[in-house]
Amino acid sequence: MKNGKRHLILAGLVLALGTAVYLNWQFAPTESYVVPTRSDVSRSDLGKAEFVSAELKANAASKQNGALAESRLNRQTARDKVLDELEKQLKDTTADSTARAQALEARTQHVKAIQLENTTETLIKAKGFSDCLVLINGDKVSVLIPESDGLTSEKVSVITEIIMSQTGTDISDIIVTPVK
């Protein structure tokens, strides 16, 4: 009796698996996932990496995003250098306590500026801008926006309101620049 139930359950599971495989094969798209390849591939091209994008974007938008990405990378490199130098000063056992306290204060201010830049970038993007880059340098704040977003006086006022509310910066110290 036990063996009969086991065989019946096993047969049901095999039938369900076979049905699932058949339905998957029947309803799966066939050509939408196939990426066309070049027919002129030579042996010297084998193994070379090639960027493949699911969507093609306009050249202007990609150049703008490239400029912002390059600026973002430069900003991150500069941040890393400053933070590394401050860490070295904090770990220096031969430095006096005032120098270490100044390094700690500088690092704290630097980290706050990084967080503030990230927060304001997020808020600006939340208002419908495709991308942006916020640079805080002391009392001055610079905002880079892609030219494709179509900067109008209303959009600039939205950006300046966000910057003023987040940083407390005076409107005369905020610079909004479209990126070509």
Disulfide bonds with the S-S distance in Angstrom:
none
